[in-house]
Amino acid sequence: MSSHASKPAPGTQKATDEHTGPGWFARFAAMASAYMGSRWAFAGAILVIVVWAIVGPLYHYSDTWQLVINTGTTIVTFLMVFLIQNTQNRDARAIHLKLNELIYAIDKAKDQMIDIENLSDQELEQLTVRYEKIRAACLKRKTQQLAGD
């Protein structure tokens, strides 16, 4: 067990003040993203397309008939990009904080790995090369052990 496992990593303490919780947009984005990813939203989208296709002959497959679906899908897609990105950003941030807490809580872990997502591309590449060498050494040892058995 870690000597500092009982205390949370810096910056990972849960907020207790209700005013520091997610803002209205974050709550809306999470709810909208959860709903729009549901089977009911998919069924609703299929229903809209079926209704649109059925009314095609009534409008003689006019330009306006095509414009309705094109405009509607463009607007929904445009708005969903922002909602999905917001949700992805929050999820990624939460995962990074959880990983930071795990790194901080394990004595043998390298504390310098905390917040590496903020490093430059060059620094990340240096770490990648370093860990690829470690992986290669592990594979070499494993191969040698298997050959020795």
Biotite code that builds the C-alpha atoms (Angstrom):
import biotite.structure as struc

atoms = struc.array([
    struc.Atom([0.000, 0.000, 0.000], chain_id="A", res_id=1, res_name="MET", atom_name="CA", element="C"),
    struc.Atom([1.165, 3.485, -0.726], chain_id="A", res_id=2, res_name="SER", atom_name="CA", element="C"),
    struc.Atom([2.328, 5.869, 1.940], chain_id="A", res_id=3, res_name="SER", atom_name="CA", element="C"),
    struc.Atom([0.209, 8.638, 0.404], chain_id="A", res_id=4, res_name="HIS", atom_name="CA", element="C"),
    struc.Atom([-2.763, 6.525, -0.739], chain_id="A", res_id=5, res_name="ALA", atom_name="CA", element="C"),
    struc.Atom([-5.035, 7.927, 1.950], chain_id="A", res_id=6, res_name="SER", atom_name="CA", element="C"),
    struc.Atom([-4.987, 11.462, 0.592], chain_id="A", res_id=7, res_name="LYS", atom_name="CA", element="C"),
    struc.Atom([-6.212, 12.416, -2.863], chain_id="A", res_id=8, res_name="PRO", atom_name="CA", element="C"),
    struc.Atom([-3.833, 13.713, -5.481], chain_id="A", res_id=9, res_name="ALA", atom_name="CA", element="C"),
    struc.Atom([-3.658, 17.486, -5.776], chain_id="A", res_id=10, res_name="PRO", atom_name="CA", element="C"),
    struc.Atom([-6.552, 18.905, -7.766], chain_id="A", res_id=11, res_name="GLY", atom_name="CA", element="C"),
    struc.Atom([-8.663, 15.742, -7.557], chain_id="A", res_id=12, res_name="THR", atom_name="CA", element="C"),
    struc.Atom([-10.692, 16.465, -4.440], chain_id="A", res_id=13, res_name="GLN", atom_name="CA", element="C"),
    struc.Atom([-14.424, 16.330, -5.048], chain_id="A", res_id=14, res_name="LYS", atom_name="CA", element="C"),
    struc.Atom([-16.166, 19.672, -4.803], chain_id="A", res_id=15, res_name="ALA", atom_name="CA", element="C"),
    struc.Atom([-18.644, 19.860, -1.965], chain_id="A", res_id=16, res_name="THR", atom_name="CA", element="C"),
    struc.Atom([-20.151, 23.243, -2.793], chain_id="A", res_id=17, res_name="ASP", atom_name="CA", element="C"),
    struc.Atom([-23.202, 22.783, -5.015], chain_id="A", res_id=18, res_name="GLU", atom_name="CA", element="C"),
    struc.Atom([-22.308, 25.934, -6.945], chain_id="A", res_id=19, res_name="HIS", atom_name="CA", element="C"),
    struc.Atom([-19.019, 24.424, -8.159], chain_id="A", res_id=20, res_name="THR", atom_name="CA", element="C"),
    struc.Atom([-20.766, 21.534, -9.922], chain_id="A", res_id=21, res_name="GLY", atom_name="CA", element="C"),
    struc.Atom([-21.188, 21.306, -13.667], chain_id="A", res_id=22, res_name="PRO", atom_name="CA", element="C"),
    struc.Atom([-22.742, 24.340, -15.295], chain_id="A", res_id=23, res_name="GLY", atom_name="CA", element="C"),
    struc.Atom([-26.025, 24.342, -17.157], chain_id="A", res_id=24, res_name="TRP", atom_name="CA", element="C"),
    struc.Atom([-24.374, 23.650, -20.506], chain_id="A", res_id=25, res_name="PHE", atom_name="CA", element="C"),
    struc.Atom([-22.375, 20.709, -19.166], chain_id="A", res_id=26, res_name="ALA", atom_name="CA", element="C"),
    struc.Atom([-25.528, 19.206, -17.647], chain_id="A", res_id=27, res_name="ARG", atom_name="CA", element="C"),
    struc.Atom([-27.485, 19.832, -20.853], chain_id="A", res_id=28, res_name="PHE", atom_name="CA", element="C"),
    struc.Atom([-24.685, 18.391, -23.014], chain_id="A", res_id=29, res_name="ALA", atom_name="CA", element="C"),
    struc.Atom([-24.440, 15.262, -20.858], chain_id="A", res_id=30, res_name="ALA", atom_name="CA", element="C"),
    struc.Atom([-28.215, 14.717, -20.902], chain_id="A", res_id=31, res_name="MET", atom_name="CA", element="C"),
    struc.Atom([-28.524, 15.437, -24.628], chain_id="A", res_id=32, res_name="ALA", atom_name="CA", element="C"),
    struc.Atom([-25.564, 13.210, -25.458], chain_id="A", res_id=33, res_name="SER", atom_name="CA", element="C"),
    struc.Atom([-26.973, 10.364, -23.364], chain_id="A", res_id=34, res_name="ALA", atom_name="CA", element="C"),
    struc.Atom([-30.397, 10.712, -25.000], chain_id="A", res_id=35, res_name="TYR", atom_name="CA", element="C"),
    struc.Atom([-29.086, 11.132, -28.532], chain_id="A", res_id=36, res_name="MET", atom_name="CA", element="C"),
    struc.Atom([-27.000, 7.991, -28.092], chain_id="A", res_id=37, res_name="GLY", atom_name="CA", element="C"),
    struc.Atom([-30.025, 5.955, -27.011], chain_id="A", res_id=38, res_name="SER", atom_name="CA", element="C"),
    struc.Atom([-31.992, 3.469, -29.069], chain_id="A", res_id=39, res_name="ARG", atom_name="CA", element="C"),
    struc.Atom([-35.022, 5.760, -28.776], chain_id="A", res_id=40, res_name="TRP", atom_name="CA", element="C"),
    struc.Atom([-33.217, 8.609, -30.480], chain_id="A", res_id=41, res_name="ALA", atom_name="CA", element="C"),
    struc.Atom([-32.099, 6.230, -33.222], chain_id="A", res_id=42, res_name="PHE", atom_name="CA", element="C"),
    struc.Atom([-35.672, 4.974, -33.622], chain_id="A", res_id=43, res_name="ALA", atom_name="CA", element="C"),
    struc.Atom([-36.877, 8.588, -33.766], chain_id="A", res_id=44, res_name="GLY", atom_name="CA", element="C"),
    struc.Atom([-34.350, 9.388, -36.485], chain_id="A", res_id=45, res_name="ALA", atom_name="CA", element="C"),
    struc.Atom([-35.483, 6.374, -38.503], chain_id="A", res_id=46, res_name="ILE", atom_name="CA", element="C"),
    struc.Atom([-39.113, 7.479, -38.045], chain_id="A", res_id=47, res_name="LEU", atom_name="CA", element="C"),
    struc.Atom([-38.309, 10.987, -39.318], chain_id="A", res_id=48, res_name="VAL", atom_name="CA", element="C"),
    struc.Atom([-36.628, 9.528, -42.409], chain_id="A", res_id=49, res_name="ILE", atom_name="CA", element="C"),
    struc.Atom([-39.534, 7.144, -43.066], chain_id="A", res_id=50, res_name="VAL", atom_name="CA", element="C"),
    struc.Atom([-42.089, 9.971, -42.726], chain_id="A", res_id=51, res_name="VAL", atom_name="CA", element="C"),
    struc.Atom([-39.978, 12.172, -44.984], chain_id="A", res_id=52, res_name="TRP", atom_name="CA", element="C"),
    struc.Atom([-39.777, 9.405, -47.595], chain_id="A", res_id=53, res_name="ALA", atom_name="CA", element="C"),
    struc.Atom([-43.531, 8.736, -47.399], chain_id="A", res_id=54, res_name="ILE", atom_name="CA", element="C"),
    struc.Atom([-44.444, 12.382, -47.981], chain_id="A", res_id=55, res_name="VAL", atom_name="CA", element="C"),
    struc.Atom([-42.058, 12.582, -50.961], chain_id="A", res_id=56, res_name="GLY", atom_name="CA", element="C"),
    struc.Atom([-44.729, 11.682, -53.533], chain_id="A", res_id=57, res_name="PRO", atom_name="CA", element="C"),
    struc.Atom([-47.112, 14.259, -52.005], chain_id="A", res_id=58, res_name="LEU", atom_name="CA", element="C"),
    struc.Atom([-44.568, 16.970, -52.713], chain_id="A", res_id=59, res_name="TYR", atom_name="CA", element="C"),
    struc.Atom([-43.522, 15.417, -56.048], chain_id="A", res_id=60, res_name="HIS", atom_name="CA", element="C"),
    struc.Atom([-39.989, 14.928, -54.687], chain_id="A", res_id=61, res_name="TYR", atom_name="CA", element="C"),
    struc.Atom([-39.503, 18.676, -55.028], chain_id="A", res_id=62, res_name="SER", atom_name="CA", element="C"),
    struc.Atom([-36.439, 20.690, -54.160], chain_id="A", res_id=63, res_name="ASP", atom_name="CA", element="C"),
    struc.Atom([-38.244, 21.941, -51.046], chain_id="A", res_id=64, res_name="THR", atom_name="CA", element="C"),
    struc.Atom([-38.913, 18.358, -49.958], chain_id="A", res_id=65, res_name="TRP", atom_name="CA", element="C"),
    struc.Atom([-35.191, 17.576, -50.285], chain_id="A", res_id=66, res_name="GLN", atom_name="CA", element="C"),
    struc.Atom([-34.206, 20.854, -48.656], chain_id="A", res_id=67, res_name="LEU", atom_name="CA", element="C"),
    struc.Atom([-36.235, 20.026, -45.533], chain_id="A", res_id=68, res_name="VAL", atom_name="CA", element="C"),
    struc.Atom([-34.275, 16.854, -44.754], chain_id="A", res_id=69, res_name="ILE", atom_name="CA", element="C"),
    struc.Atom([-30.947, 18.349, -45.814], chain_id="A", res_id=70, res_name="ASN", atom_name="CA", element="C"),
    struc.Atom([-31.400, 21.437, -43.651], chain_id="A", res_id=71, res_name="THR", atom_name="CA", element="C"),
    struc.Atom([-32.711, 19.474, -40.694], chain_id="A", res_id=72, res_name="GLY", atom_name="CA", element="C"),
    struc.Atom([-29.893, 16.947, -40.712], chain_id="A", res_id=73, res_name="THR", atom_name="CA", element="C"),
    struc.Atom([-27.277, 19.656, -41.196], chain_id="A", res_id=74, res_name="THR", atom_name="CA", element="C"),
    struc.Atom([-28.530, 21.640, -38.210], chain_id="A", res_id=75, res_name="ILE", atom_name="CA", element="C"),
    struc.Atom([-28.760, 18.570, -35.971], chain_id="A", res_id=76, res_name="VAL", atom_name="CA", element="C"),
    struc.Atom([-25.281, 17.408, -37.019], chain_id="A", res_id=77, res_name="THR", atom_name="CA", element="C"),
    struc.Atom([-23.789, 20.860, -36.469], chain_id="A", res_id=78, res_name="PHE", atom_name="CA", element="C"),
    struc.Atom([-25.233, 21.123, -32.948], chain_id="A", res_id=79, res_name="LEU", atom_name="CA", element="C"),
    struc.Atom([-24.383, 17.531, -32.029], chain_id="A", res_id=80, res_name="MET", atom_name="CA", element="C"),
    struc.Atom([-20.712, 18.114, -32.845], chain_id="A", res_id=81, res_name="VAL", atom_name="CA", element="C"),
    struc.Atom([-20.494, 20.619, -30.000], chain_id="A", res_id=82, res_name="PHE", atom_name="CA", element="C"),
    struc.Atom([-22.477, 18.491, -27.567], chain_id="A", res_id=83, res_name="LEU", atom_name="CA", element="C"),
    struc.Atom([-20.408, 15.405, -28.285], chain_id="A", res_id=84, res_name="ILE", atom_name="CA", element="C"),
    struc.Atom([-17.141, 17.332, -28.061], chain_id="A", res_id=85, res_name="GLN", atom_name="CA", element="C"),
    struc.Atom([-18.158, 18.797, -24.696], chain_id="A", res_id=86, res_name="ASN", atom_name="CA", element="C"),
    struc.Atom([-19.020, 15.342, -23.371], chain_id="A", res_id=87, res_name="THR", atom_name="CA", element="C"),
    struc.Atom([-15.783, 13.863, -24.738], chain_id="A", res_id=88, res_name="GLN", atom_name="CA", element="C"),
    struc.Atom([-13.723, 16.658, -23.173], chain_id="A", res_id=89, res_name="ASN", atom_name="CA", element="C"),
    struc.Atom([-15.351, 16.096, -19.767], chain_id="A", res_id=90, res_name="ARG", atom_name="CA", element="C"),
    struc.Atom([-14.907, 12.323, -19.995], chain_id="A", res_id=91, res_name="ASP", atom_name="CA", element="C"),
    struc.Atom([-11.258, 12.652, -21.030], chain_id="A", res_id=92, res_name="ALA", atom_name="CA", element="C"),
    struc.Atom([-10.589, 15.111, -18.219], chain_id="A", res_id=93, res_name="ARG", atom_name="CA", element="C"),
    struc.Atom([-12.207, 12.785, -15.659], chain_id="A", res_id=94, res_name="ALA", atom_name="CA", element="C"),
    struc.Atom([-10.171, 9.828, -16.942], chain_id="A", res_id=95, res_name="ILE", atom_name="CA", element="C"),
    struc.Atom([-6.954, 11.848, -16.757], chain_id="A", res_id=96, res_name="HIS", atom_name="CA", element="C"),
    struc.Atom([-7.732, 12.867, -13.184], chain_id="A", res_id=97, res_name="LEU", atom_name="CA", element="C"),
    struc.Atom([-8.464, 9.263, -12.214], chain_id="A", res_id=98, res_name="LYS", atom_name="CA", element="C"),
    struc.Atom([-5.216, 8.125, -13.790], chain_id="A", res_id=99, res_name="LEU", atom_name="CA", element="C"),
    struc.Atom([-3.369, 10.931, -12.024], chain_id="A", res_id=100, res_name="ASN", atom_name="CA", element="C"),
    struc.Atom([-4.836, 9.747, -8.717], chain_id="A", res_id=101, res_name="GLU", atom_name="CA", element="C"),
    struc.Atom([-3.728, 6.173, -9.403], chain_id="A", res_id=102, res_name="LEU", atom_name="CA", element="C"),
    struc.Atom([-0.233, 7.284, -10.352], chain_id="A", res_id=103, res_name="ILE", atom_name="CA", element="C"),
    struc.Atom([-0.050, 9.442, -7.249], chain_id="A", res_id=104, res_name="TYR", atom_name="CA", element="C"),
    struc.Atom([-1.326, 6.646, -5.003], chain_id="A", res_id=105, res_name="ALA", atom_name="CA", element="C"),
    struc.Atom([1.162, 3.998, -6.154], chain_id="A", res_id=106, res_name="ILE", atom_name="CA", element="C"),
    struc.Atom([4.641, 4.417, -4.720], chain_id="A", res_id=107, res_name="ASP", atom_name="CA", element="C"),
    struc.Atom([6.434, 2.689, -7.614], chain_id="A", res_id=108, res_name="LYS", atom_name="CA", element="C"),
    struc.Atom([4.640, 4.778, -10.244], chain_id="A", res_id=109, res_name="ALA", atom_name="CA", element="C"),
    struc.Atom([6.485, 7.664, -11.778], chain_id="A", res_id=110, res_name="LYS", atom_name="CA", element="C"),
    struc.Atom([4.942, 10.879, -10.425], chain_id="A", res_id=111, res_name="ASP", atom_name="CA", element="C"),
    struc.Atom([6.281, 12.758, -13.451], chain_id="A", res_id=112, res_name="GLN", atom_name="CA", element="C"),
    struc.Atom([3.647, 10.908, -15.516], chain_id="A", res_id=113, res_name="MET", atom_name="CA", element="C"),
    struc.Atom([0.921, 12.988, -13.859], chain_id="A", res_id=114, res_name="ILE", atom_name="CA", element="C"),
    struc.Atom([-0.554, 15.478, -16.349], chain_id="A", res_id=115, res_name="ASP", atom_name="CA", element="C"),
    struc.Atom([1.554, 14.293, -19.292], chain_id="A", res_id=116, res_name="ILE", atom_name="CA", element="C"),
    struc.Atom([-1.338, 15.207, -21.576], chain_id="A", res_id=117, res_name="GLU", atom_name="CA", element="C"),
    struc.Atom([-0.106, 18.794, -21.183], chain_id="A", res_id=118, res_name="ASN", atom_name="CA", element="C"),
    struc.Atom([3.369, 18.009, -22.562], chain_id="A", res_id=119, res_name="LEU", atom_name="CA", element="C"),
    struc.Atom([4.498, 19.086, -26.021], chain_id="A", res_id=120, res_name="SER", atom_name="CA", element="C"),
    struc.Atom([4.385, 16.624, -28.903], chain_id="A", res_id=121, res_name="ASP", atom_name="CA", element="C"),
    struc.Atom([8.188, 16.358, -28.772], chain_id="A", res_id=122, res_name="GLN", atom_name="CA", element="C"),
    struc.Atom([8.136, 15.518, -25.060], chain_id="A", res_id=123, res_name="GLU", atom_name="CA", element="C"),
    struc.Atom([5.407, 12.925, -25.626], chain_id="A", res_id=124, res_name="LEU", atom_name="CA", element="C"),
    struc.Atom([7.461, 11.393, -28.434], chain_id="A", res_id=125, res_name="GLU", atom_name="CA", element="C"),
    struc.Atom([10.466, 11.124, -26.086], chain_id="A", res_id=126, res_name="GLN", atom_name="CA", element="C"),
    struc.Atom([8.297, 9.299, -23.542], chain_id="A", res_id=127, res_name="LEU", atom_name="CA", element="C"),
    struc.Atom([6.941, 7.031, -26.282], chain_id="A", res_id=128, res_name="THR", atom_name="CA", element="C"),
    struc.Atom([10.469, 6.066, -27.336], chain_id="A", res_id=129, res_name="VAL", atom_name="CA", element="C"),
    struc.Atom([11.432, 5.462, -23.702], chain_id="A", res_id=130, res_name="ARG", atom_name="CA", element="C"),
    struc.Atom([8.468, 3.146, -23.061], chain_id="A", res_id=131, res_name="TYR", atom_name="CA", element="C"),
    struc.Atom([8.928, 1.352, -26.380], chain_id="A", res_id=132, res_name="GLU", atom_name="CA", element="C"),
    struc.Atom([12.473, 0.517, -25.250], chain_id="A", res_id=133, res_name="LYS", atom_name="CA", element="C"),
    struc.Atom([11.140, -0.741, -21.908], chain_id="A", res_id=134, res_name="ILE", atom_name="CA", element="C"),
    struc.Atom([8.554, -2.858, -23.734], chain_id="A", res_id=135, res_name="ARG", atom_name="CA", element="C"),
    struc.Atom([11.208, -4.278, -26.079], chain_id="A", res_id=136, res_name="ALA", atom_name="CA", element="C"),
    struc.Atom([13.396, -5.198, -23.096], chain_id="A", res_id=137, res_name="ALA", atom_name="CA", element="C"),
    struc.Atom([10.431, -6.936, -21.441], chain_id="A", res_id=138, res_name="CYS", atom_name="CA", element="C"),
    struc.Atom([9.686, -8.891, -24.612], chain_id="A", res_id=139, res_name="LEU", atom_name="CA", element="C"),
    struc.Atom([13.338, -9.861, -24.910], chain_id="A", res_id=140, res_name="LYS", atom_name="CA", element="C"),
    struc.Atom([13.400, -11.146, -21.319], chain_id="A", res_id=141, res_name="ARG", atom_name="CA", element="C"),
    struc.Atom([10.168, -13.077, -21.904], chain_id="A", res_id=142, res_name="LYS", atom_name="CA", element="C"),
    struc.Atom([11.563, -14.633, -25.088], chain_id="A", res_id=143, res_name="THR", atom_name="CA", element="C"),
    struc.Atom([14.753, -15.596, -23.282], chain_id="A", res_id=144, res_name="GLN", atom_name="CA", element="C"),
    struc.Atom([12.757, -17.140, -20.433], chain_id="A", res_id=145, res_name="GLN", atom_name="CA", element="C"),
    struc.Atom([10.644, -19.150, -22.864], chain_id="A", res_id=146, res_name="LEU", atom_name="CA", element="C"),
    struc.Atom([13.765, -20.311, -24.702], chain_id="A", res_id=147, res_name="ALA", atom_name="CA", element="C"),
    struc.Atom([15.363, -21.323, -21.401], chain_id="A", res_id=148, res_name="GLY", atom_name="CA", element="C"),
    struc.Atom([12.354, -23.461, -20.380], chain_id="A", res_id=149, res_name="ASP", atom_name="CA", element="C"),
])
